[in-house]
Amino acid sequence: MYQVSEEVKGLEPKDTKEDRAEGNIVLVQTENVGDMKAAKDDVQLNLDNESEELKSKLGIMDSKLREVRDHELRLNFRSG
């Protein structure tokens, strides 16, 4: 029938409910909604932090590119 990985043998889900579909019994792991919300909030916070960090890095790169362009324009103006 089904083979169970050695890594998960002996592990039991904390909260389960039975789903009786078409006479088959399937164990479905349920999650605490509060835990899911906290995890979602953590992920959103990480995304927000990473987004701000990327915006900062883009701003720095934009500044450096403007410096290079200005320097290049000055060189071209002097040589022309």
C-alpha positions in Angstrom: 0.0 0.0 0.0 1.9 3.2 1.2 5.4 3.3 2.4 6.3 5.5 5.3 9.7 7.2 5.3 12.0 6.3 8.2 12.2 10.0 9.1 8.5 10.3 10.0 7.9 6.9 11.5 6.8 7.3 15.1 5.8 10.9 14.6 2.1 11.7 15.3 0.4 15.0 14.3 -0.8 17.0 17.3 -4.3 17.8 16.2 -6.0 15.6 13.7 -9.5 15.1 12.5 -10.9 12.3 10.3 -12.2 13.1 6.8 -14.6 10.4 5.8 -14.8 10.8 2.0 -16.3 7.9 0.0 -15.8 5.5 2.9 -12.1 6.1 3.2 -10.7 7.5 6.5 -8.1 10.1 5.9 -6.3 11.8 8.8 -6.1 15.6 8.2 -3.8 17.7 10.3 -5.4 20.8 11.6 -3.6 24.0 12.5 -4.3 26.4 15.2 -5.6 29.5 13.4 -3.9 31.8 15.8 -0.6 30.1 15.0 -1.2 30.5 11.3 -2.0 34.2 11.8 1.2 34.7 13.8 3.2 32.9 11.2 1.6 35.0 8.4 2.4 38.2 10.4 6.0 37.0 10.8 6.3 36.4 7.1 4.8 39.7 6.2 7.2 41.5 8.6 10.1 39.7 7.0 8.9 40.7 3.6 8.4 44.3 4.7 11.9 44.4 6.1 13.5 42.8 3.0 11.6 45.2 0.8 12.9 48.2 2.7 16.4 46.8 2.6 16.1 46.3 -1.2 14.8 49.9 -1.6 17.7 51.2 0.3 20.2 49.2 -1.8 18.5 50.4 -5.0 18.8 54.0 -3.8 22.5 53.6 -3.1 23.1 52.0 -6.5 21.1 54.8 -8.2 23.2 57.4 -6.4 26.4 55.7 -7.5 25.2 55.5 -11.1 24.4 59.2 -11.1 27.9 59.9 -9.8 29.4 57.9 -12.7 27.2 59.6 -15.3 28.0 63.0 -14.0 31.7 62.2 -14.0 31.4 60.8 -17.5 29.6 63.9 -18.7 32.4 66.1 -17.2 35.1 64.1 -18.9 33.2 64.3 -22.2 32.7 68.0 -21.8 36.4 68.7 -21.1 37.7 66.5 -24.0 35.2 67.9 -26.5 
